[in-house]
Amino acid sequence: MSRRGGGRRSSEPRPDQGSSTPSPSFQRGGGGDRGRGRGRRGGFTPAPSPAPVRAPPPAASGYLSATAGPSTSLTPQKMASSSTAPPPSASSSASMVELSQEIAKKLSFGSTSATGGSVPVSSKAIVPPPRPQLGRIGRKCTIRANHFVVEVSDRDLFHYDVAITPEITSKKVNRDVISQLVRSYRESHLGNRMPAYDGRKSLYTAGALPFEAKEFVVKLVEKNDPASSSSSVKKERQFNVAIKYASKVDMHHLKEFLSGRQKDVPQETIQILDIVLRASPSEKYVTVGRSFFSLDLGKKGELGNGIEYWRGYYQSLRPTQMGLSLNIDVSARSFYEPILVTEFVAKYFTLRDLSRPLSDQDRVKVKRALRGIKVEISYRDYARSFKVTGISNLPVDKTMFTLDDKKTKVSVHQYFWDRYNIGLKYTSLPPLQAGTDAKPIYLPMELCKIAGGQRYTKKLNERQVTALLRATCQRPSARENSIKEMVGHNDYSRNVLVRNEFGIQVKEELTSVDARVLPAPMLKYHDTGREARVDPHLGQWNMINKKMVNGGRIDFWTCVNFSTRVQRDLPFEFCRQLMDMCNSKGMEFHPDPIIQIHSADSKYIEKALHDVHKKCTAKLANQKGKQLQLLIIILPDFSGSYGKIKRICETELGIVSQCCQPLQAKKLSKQYLENVALKINVKAGGRNTVLNDAIQRRIPNVTDFPTIIFGADVTHPQPGEDSSPSIAAVVASMDWPEVTKYRGLVSAQAHREEIIQDLYKKYQDPQKGLVHSGMIRELFIAFRRSTGQKPHRIIFYR
């Protein structure tokens, strides 16, 4: 099963088990299955009791620990009565060991709970707090969700282990082998059963096969080039397939769980049913994780640079309050265009003239883009496909290799003329390399076509990402129709494997769910404004006649313009009007910049930012502790520079920046200036607005006792980025009871590591001894300094 967040698996003991009293649980990494069952991404379940849960005494100086331990406290009196104190003698050290062991025993998982029973070691025995009651606030309505109810018959399911030799890494080839086995032996050896296969090591049937273990010989006929003519070379491969009985699936457990009589999720059974529902699409479409893509599922579209997107859908079987449900959503993924490699190179580098040789830098880029993909060659009576392993350092007329006689050396260009009478057109381009470095096979780019249906796994540029998002961004009605089309393509009700063999029924209608539109919270602004309070309507409101509840102060600022399409005086006027807007909304914004507002060449963004930092630092050298507070940046006219600017400002120079689009800046729109002013105020440490209920102390489990609210997540590199670190971010509220100001910390960690490594750390210091550190501790200390109080309650969203 897919577990995002890396939470402990259900069979692992947890350090926070054992309390019979309601208490918030702190589960590192999100606490288990993301998006499955009844778990939610936040991973936080508020305690039903309004009584505060206080943190225990610090584990070390300045460190707060959040735990949920046994309900019985261990007081000195109880410890004294539970062990006989020996006289002060040589045996005192032994008694200390006994006392330590007793304390450890009382604090271990073996402790008794308040109810007198043993605290469960397995998390399966822990029942999450029930929902206190159904919602009552708001306007009732009915919505349609992209879930389709699934009904399962009473048929017995059986699990068999599969071993294919020689072993194959490709799931597609594995499926082809098992499909051929079923066609050949279904009636004679499989008891007319039609199994569902996961593409790896497991096979599932509805009803037992007529054997415990059996081996089969399967001959798989494949064509090297399915797109070529009938003269293609056919190849026959032989496989030995061993099928062995593993277990009978517990369907009773699933029924008990769905009826509410069993608490732990029968994840294995749900996974098997999910494999059955995915079996047919896995054979028909290109599979990527839990998603399927095909040109049959919608029109493809260009992303540029030789890359296109295919449409498809995401599918996952999930347990819900209404029973099993098939969650389906539209999706899109990038693929290589099935074009000649020369055409791909021309598109990839936007080249018009391929007669010129590639630079070393461009050659390396082409090598990275094409390495590992399959290309097809078809000329004369010779057709074959190859996997690209690299690119030659020399063009085709200078790349030499030795012929089969092991004597004659010839260039690739000359070889194709002598052998196939083909005169190569682009002699300055390097040939592709297949095979190994010891025995390379050189292929001219102009004779190679990229095989269709291959995923592009490299990093997409900003324009491609935008185009890909646009392909799946639809209005609800259009999205609903697209999802229905996907369900229609699969036609589960007529699928022989799903409906007839396994007795699974998938409803064709989207699920209707009761919902409520909650009233918008009232917002509080500064009392000096004409409107001190506002009720948002349809999620919208404006800043007319309102002032920020706490205005920040900006004393040291400047502006740099990277756009060439704005008038020379525009940056000065834009900054003047922006400063006036900030002051009118409640901020204190110094009228003069610390250094002159100026324009800079967008080709040298990094140098310009470093120059600004250097000049401002020199100007403030005599003012201790003072630094540039805000750098206003009018972005370049081309896209893609925002990330670079933010990286330099935030991680290298320590500058707070506010980026503005040149098209918006030159309009001098009041609404745009208001929006920018709100962003600047937050960056200056101010607060734009607070919840009126927070001021009135009317937010349950937040405003009654000092409460800190955490949020945490990990962002991973895009597909194709194989070495970049994952970035963990943790934010925490820095004010109470308003919980409006948040402080954030970021930390780089191992590639695709979901557990936040720097959340809590401890290390041994030669002078200080055991030192506690980490992001949580740092934010606890910041909360104490900001509010003057320790948090009595911790709410953690993961």
N, C-alpha and C positions, 0 to 999 in steps of 0.2 A: 504494500500500500504506500501511497505517497504521503510523506510526512514532512511538511514544510515547517521549519522552526526547530527541528531537531530535538523536540521534547522527549523526555524519557518514555520508553516504550512501556506498555501496560504491565509487563512482567517485572519491571525494575522497581525496587523499593525507593521511596522518596524520603528526603530528610524532613519534610514538613508534615508527615503523616502522624496521626494519633490523636488529634483534638476532636472531642465530641461537641465542643461548643462552636458556634458559627464563627468563622474567621476567614479573612481573605487569604487566598493561596497565591504564593509567588512562585510561578513555574518558569524556570529558565528556558529560554528558547521557544516560548509560546505554548508549551504544555501539550504537545501531541499533534494530532491530525489537523491539518489546516483545511477547512472547507468540507470535512467529512463529518457525518453523524450530526450530533447536536452541538459540536464544538464551534466556537466562533473565533475569528481571527484575533480579536482583542485578548482572548484568554483570561478575561477577568469576569468573575461572577460576584456581584455585590452581596455582602452578607445580609441575610434577611433581618437580623437584629440591628436596631439603631444604636446599640451600645458601642462605644469606641473600642477598637482593638489597639492597645498601646504596645509600642515596641519594648522588648525586654531591655535590661541594662546593657550598655555597650560591651561588645566583645573585647575591645581594646580602646584606648584613649581616643576619643573623637570619632569612633566608628559606631554606626547604628546598625543593628542586625534585625531583619524582619523574619520571624519564624512563626510556625504554628505547631507548638509542641503539645505534650500531654496536658490535660486539663487540671491534673493535680499538681500543685506547686510543691517544690522541694525546699522546705524551710530548714533553717539550722536545727530547730527543735525536732523535726521529723527525722533528720539525719542522725541526731544524737540518740533518739530512741530506737532507731533501726539497727544500731550496732553498738556493742559494748566497748566503751573506751578503756583501753589498757592503761596501766600505770606508766608514768614517764620512765622508761627504761630502754634497754638496747632493742627491745622488740617494737619500739614506736615506729620505726621505719616500715616494718611489716604491717602494722595496723594502718598506716597511711595508704599502703597499697590496697589493703582490703577496703578501706573507705572509698578510695578512688574507684575501685571496681564496682562497689555498691552504687555510687553516684552514677557511673556510666551505665549500669544496669537499669537504674530508674529512668535515665534519660534516653535509653535505647528503644528500638521498635518493639521490644518485648514488654514494655510497660503496659499496665492495665489502663483502660480508658475510664472515663467517669461512670460509665454504665457497668463497669466491672468485668467486661470481656476483654480479650486480647486485642491489641491494636493490630489491624491486618497488615501483613508484610506486603502483599500484592496490592497494587493500585486498583485492580479489578474489583476489590471488595469495598472500595471507597465510593459512596454514592454522592454525586453532586447535589447541592441543595436544590430542592424542587422549586419550580416557578411559583412565587408567592400567590399570584392571582393574574387573571387576564386583564388586558388594558381597558381603561374606562374613559381616559381623557381623549378628546379630539373627535373629529368627524368620521363616522364609519363609511367605508367604501369597499368595493371589491376590485381586486387587481388580478391580472393574468401573469403568471410566472413561467419562465422557460424551463419548466419541469413537466415531465410526462409520467403519469402513474404507471407503475410496473406491478403486475400480478404474477405470482409464481405458483406452479402446480405442486402436488405432493410427491412428485417423482423422486426416487432415490438417485443421488448423484455420487459418482465414483471418481477418485483421483488416481491417475497412473503416472509413473515416472517414465520419461522418454530419454533414451541415449542414442544419438546418431553418430555413426563413425563412417568415414573420417569426420571429425568435429568441424562444424561450420559456424562462423561468427555472424553471418547474415541471417536475420530473422526471415527475410523474404525467401531465401533459398530453403531454410528449414521448413517454412510453410509449404513450399512447392513439393518438398520431399514427402511430408505427411499427407498432402492432398493426393499425391500419386499413390501413396500407400492405401488410402481409403478407397480410391477408385479401383485399385487392383484387388484388394482383399476384403472389402466391406461385407460382401455376401458370403464369401467362403470361410473367413476366419474371424470377422468382427461381430458376428451375430446380427448383421444388418444394422449395427449401430453407426451413427454419424457423430464423431467426437468433436469437441472444441479444443483447439490447441493454442497455447500462449506464445508460440514462436521460439521457446527455449527448451525447458526440461519437463513440462507438465502437460498432461492430456486429461480431459474430463469427459465423462459420458453420463447420459441419463439411463441408468441401468447398467448392470455389470457386464463386462466382456466375458466370453466363454473360456477364459484362461486366466491363470494367475500371472504367468510370465511367458513371453514369446518373442522370438526374433524373426525379423522379416528382411528380405532383400528387395531393395527398391532401385529400379533403373530410371534415372531422370534424364530425359532427352531435352537438351536446351540448344537454342540457336544463339550464336555469338552476337548476331545483329538482327534483332527482331524487326527493324525498320527497313532492312534491305531486301533484295530480290530473292527468289527461290533458290538461287545458286549459292546462298549462304552456307557456310560450313556448319553442319550439325554435329554436336558432340554428345556422347552418352556417358553419364557418370553413374557409378554404382555406389549405393550406400547400404550399410547394415543398420537396421533400426530395432532397438530392444525396447519392448514395452513391458512394464512390471507394475503390478498392483501396489498402490501405496496406502490408500485409506478410503473410508466411506465418509462422505460429507455430512455434517450434522445439520440437517435442515430444521430439526425441532428447535434448536437453539435460536435460529433466525426468527421462527414464528413466535417464540416466547419473547424475544426482544421487541419485535414489532408490536406485540400486544401489551408491552409494558411490564411483563412479569420477569424479564431478565434485564439486568442493568448494563452489562458490558457488551460492546458491539461485536457481533460475530464477523469480524473483518475478513477472515479467510473465505467464509461462505459468500459474502458480498463480492469479494474479488473474483471468485469463480464465476458467478453470474455475470459480472462485468466482462469477463473474458469471453463468455458465450455471446454477449451482445456485440462485442468488438470483433468477433471472428470473421464474419463476412466482409465488413468494411476493410479489415486488415488485408484481405486478399485482393480487394478491388482498387483501393486507393493507396496513396503514399502516406505512410504513418509517421507522425512526429509527436512523440510523447503520447498524450491523450487526445491528439487531434488527427484529423484525416484531411487530405487535400487531393484534388483532382480537377482536371479541366472539365469534367462532367458536372462539377458542382458549382459552376459559375464562370463568367468570363475572366480571363487573365488580364493583367494590366502591366504597363511598363513602369519600372522604377528608375530607369536610366542606367548608364554604364554597363550595359549587357545583362542587367538583372531585371526579372519580372516577378510579379506576385501571383500566386494561385489562391483561389478561394477554397474554403473548407469549413469544417466545424469541429468543435470540441465536444467530447462526450464523456460522461462519468455517471456511474450508478451510485446513488447515495441513499442512506436511510434517513427518513424524515418523520415528522409527527403523523403524517398521513400514510405512512408505509414506505415501501421502496419507490424511488423516483429516479428517472433518467434525466439528468441535467444536460441540455444541449445548447450551444451558443455558436454564433458564426465566428469565423476566424480567417486570417490571411497570413501567408508566409512567403518569404522571398526564395526564388529559384533562379538557376542559371537559364538564360534564353538558349534554346536549341539552335545555335547559329555556328557558322564557321569560326574557328579560333581567331583568324585574322579580323573578322568582323567584330568579335568580342574585344580584341585589343584596341581596335579603332574606337569603339564606343567607350571602353573603359578609360581611355586617355583623351577622348574627344579629338582623335587624330584624323586628318584628311589624307595625309600623304604617308603611306606605309613603305615607301621606297627608302626612307631614311632609316638608319639603324637606331635601335633603342639605346638610350643611355643606360649606364649601369644601374642607376637608381630605378628607372622604369622597368628594366628587366627583372629586378628583384621583386618589384610590385606585381608584375605579371606572374612570376613564379609563385608568389604567395596566394594570388587569386585563383590559380589553376591547379595547384598541387592537390593531389588526391581525387580529382574529378575524372570521370570516364569520358573518353573521346572515341568517336567512331570514324574509321577510314573506309572508303569504298571507291575503288577504281579498278578498272578492268574486271577480272574474274576474282579479285581478291577483296574479301570483306572481313573486317575484324574490329574488335574494340580493345582499348588499352586504358590503363589507369596512369595518369600523369604523375611522375615522381619528381620532375624537375625541368629545368630549361638549360640548354647549352649556353656557355659563356660566349660563343662565337656564332656568327651568322651561318646559314646553311651552306654557303659556298666555301666556308673555311672550317667547318666542323668535319673532322676526319674520323674515319673508323676503319677497322680491318675486316676484309671480307672473309668468307668461310674457309678460304684456302690458307688463312692465317699468314699470308704474305703481302697481299696487295692492299694498299691503303688508298681510300677514295673519299671524296667529299660527299656529303648528303645530296647536294645539288647534282653532282655528276652521276651518282648512283641511280637516282630516279630517272635521269635521262637515258642512261645505258640500259637499265632493267625494264622500265615501263614506258619509255619514250614520252615522259612527262617533263616539259620544261617549266621549271618553277618561276613564278612571277616576282615574288617578294624575296629576292636572294639576300637582302640585308637583314632579314628577321632571323632570330635564332630558332632552331628546331626545338620542339618539345622532346622531353626525354621520358621514356618508359623503361620498365625492367629495373635492373640494379646498376649500381655504379661500376661493378665489375663487368657486367654484360649489358651495356646500355642499348636501348632501341631508340633511334632518332626518327621523329615524325615531323615533316614540314607543317607549319601552322595552317597553310592555305589548303591542305588536303585533309584536315581534321575538323570534325563537327562535334560540338559539345552534345553529349547524349541528353535527351529530354528527361524531365522529372527528377533532376538533382538539386537538392537543397543548397542554397547559398548560406553558408554558416559564418561568413566573415562579418565584421562590423559594418552596419549601414551608415551612410552619412546622414546629415540632418535633413536634407531634402528627401531622401529615400524613406526615412522614418516617418516624415510627415505624410508622404504619399501612401505608405502602408497603413497608417492610422486612419487616413481618409477613406481607405477601401472598406474598413469595418465600422466606421462611424456612421450610424444610421438613426433616423428618428424611430421611436418605439414601434409605430405601425409597420414601417418598412422592415425593421429588424424582426418583428413577429412573423411577417410573411416569409422572410429569408429562412428563419428557423423551421417554419412549416415545410418549406421546400426541401430542406435537408432531411427532415423526417420522412417526407414522401419518397425521396430517393432511396432511403433504406428499406421502406415498406416492411417494417417488422412483422406486421400481421400476416404477411404471405411468405416470410422467410422460413424455409424448411427447417433449418437448424434451430432457430429461436422458437418458432411457434409449434412445429410438429414434433421435433425431437426432444426439446427440453421443456415444452409447455409453458413458455414465458409469453405473456401478453403485455404489449406496450400500447397504452391509450394514445390516440392520435391528436387529442385536444390538449392545449395548454392548460395547466392547472389553475383554477380560480382560488384565490386566497383572500380571506377577510383581512382588511387593513384599516388603519386609522391615519388621518392627516392631523398631526399634532399642531397645536397652536404655536405660533412663533414666540420665542421669549422676548420680553420687553427689554430694550437696550437703554442704558443710562449714559448720558453725555454730561458735559460740564454745566453747572447751574447758571453760568453767565451767558450761555447761548439762549436764543429765543425758544428753542425746543430742547429741553433737558432730557426728554424721554421720547422714544419712538417705538411703534409697533410695526415691524417689517411686514410688507404685504407681498406674497408670492416670492419670498426670499430676496426682496429688493428694498433698498431705501437709499437716500442720498444725504449729503452733508450740508444741504442748504439750511441756514439758520441754526447750525449746530457747531459746538466746539469740542475738541478732544478732551476727554475726562482728565488726562494728565499729559500736558505738552512737554516734549523733550527740549533740550537746549543744544544748539549747534553754534560753536564759536569759531571753529577752524575748519574751513571747507574750501574747495575749489572745483573747477570743471575743466574737462578736456573733451574736445570734439574730434571724432574720427570720421565724420561724414563729409563728403565733398559736394553733396547735393543740397545743402542748406546755405542760405546767404551768410556772408561773413559776420554780420552783426547778430545773427539769430541766437547763438549760444549766450550772449550777454543779456538779450531781452528775455530769453527763456528762463535763465537763472533769476533775473529780477522778478519776473512774475511768479515763479515757483517760490521764491523767498517770501514775497508778499502773501501768497496763499498760505504758506506754513505759519506765518505770524498771525494771519487773520483767523486761523483755526485753533490757535492756542499755544503754538510753539514759540520759542525764543530763538530766532535765527539771525545771526550777525550779518549786517548788510554787506560787508566787504570780504572777498575771498582772501585766503592767506597768501596765495600767489596768483598771478594774473590768469584769468580765464584764457585758454588758448586752444588752437587746433593742432592736430598731429597727423602724420602719415599713417594710414591703416596698415601699411606693409610692415611697420615697425611698432606694433602695439606693445610688445614686451619692453622695449627700450623706453618708449614714452611713459609707461606706467612707473618704471624704475626711476626715471628722471623726476617725475612728480614727487615720488616718495623721498628722493634725495633732497630736493629743494625744500620741501615742507619740513623735513627733519632738521635741516640746517637753519631754517627760519625760526624754529621753536627750540633750538638748542639751549637757549638761556632760560627757558621756562620749564622748570623741573616737572616731569610727569605729564607734560602736554604733548599731544600728537594730533595729526590730521584726523578729524572725526568723520568726515564725509567727502567722498570723491564722486561728483556727478559726471557720468559718462554718456555722451551721445554716441551711440553705436555706429560702426561702419555701415555702408550701404549694402554690403553683401552679408549673407547669413553664415552662421557657423563660428562667429567670433565670441559669442556670449560666454560659452563654457571656458574658453581660454582666458578671457578677462577675469572671470570670477575666480578661476584657479590661481592666477597670479596675485590678485588682490587679497583673497581670503587666506591662501595657504603659504604664499611666499613673502608678501609685504605686510600683511596684517592691517589692510586698509578696508574700512567699510565703504562699499560702493553702491551707487544707485544708477543702474543702466536705463537709458531711455531710447526708444526707437526714433530714428530721425524723422520718419513720416509723421509720427504723432507729435514730436517736439515742435516741428515747424507750424503746426496748426494753432498752437497756443490755446488749446481748448480748456475752458474752466474745469470741465469734468475730468479731463486727463490730469490736469495740475492737482486737483483734489485727490485723485487716486495715488499719485506719486507722493503727495504730502503725507498721506496716511502711512505709506510704506516707510518714508523717511522717519516719521515720528517713532514708529516701533523700533527702527534701527538705532534711534537716539536714546532708547530706554524709556520712552513714553508709553502711554496706553490710550488708544483711540476711544474705546468704549468698554463698559463692563455690563454684565447681566444685572438687571434690577433685582432679580431674586437673590443674587449673591450678596448685594448690599443689604437687602432685607433679611439675610440669613434664612432663606427658605429653600435651599437646595439640599435634599436629603443626602446623608452620608458624606457631605462635603463641608457645609458651613457650620455644623454643630461643634466640631473639634478641628484643630489645626490639621489640614490634610494636604498632602503633596500628591500630585498626579503626574505619573510618568507615561511616556510613550516611547516605544523602541521598535526599530526595524533594521533590516540589513538589505542593502542594494547590491546586486551582483552584476558583474560585467555582462555585456551583451553576448549572445552566441557568436563564437568565433574569436573572442578575446580569451586566450588560453592561459595567460599568466597574470593579468591585471588583478590587483587585490579587490576583495569585496569591502564595502564601506558600511560600517555599523554606525547608526545614529541613535542617540538617546536624548530626549528632551524632558524637562521637568518644570512644573509650575514654580514660580518664584514669589508669588504673592498669595495672601489668604485674608479674607474669604473670597476675594474676587476671582482667583485662579485664571488670570488673564495674561500675565507676563510669563513667558517661558524662556528657559535657557537651554541651549542645545550643545551637545558634544558629539564630535565625530571621531572615528578611529578606523584606520585601515587594518585589515586582517587577512588571513589566508584566503586564497582564491576559492570562491563558492562555499566558504564556511558559513553556515547559517547561525550557529551558536555564537553569541556576542562574547568575544574572548576577553575584552577589557571591562566587562560589566563589574566584576569583582576580582581583585587580585591580592595576593599576600606574598611577601618575600622576606627573607632573613637578611637584616642589615647588620654588619659587624658591630656598629656602635649602638643602634637603637633596638636591636633584637627583631622580633616579629613585627613587620610593618604591614598594615592594611591599606589598600589603595583601590583605585578603579573609578569608573565613571559614576557609579551610584553614590559612592562615598563623597566624591567631589560635589555632586549635586545636592546631597544632604547638607553639606557644610554651607553651600551657597544659599540654600533655603533658610537655614538658621541665621545667617548673616543678614539676609534680606528681610525676614519677617520678625526676627528676634525670638523665634520659637522653634522647638523641635517638632517634627510632624508626629501627630498621634495616630494618624491613619495613612496608609499607603495604597494608592490605586494605581495599578500597573497595566497599561494596554500594550499588547505585544502582537 
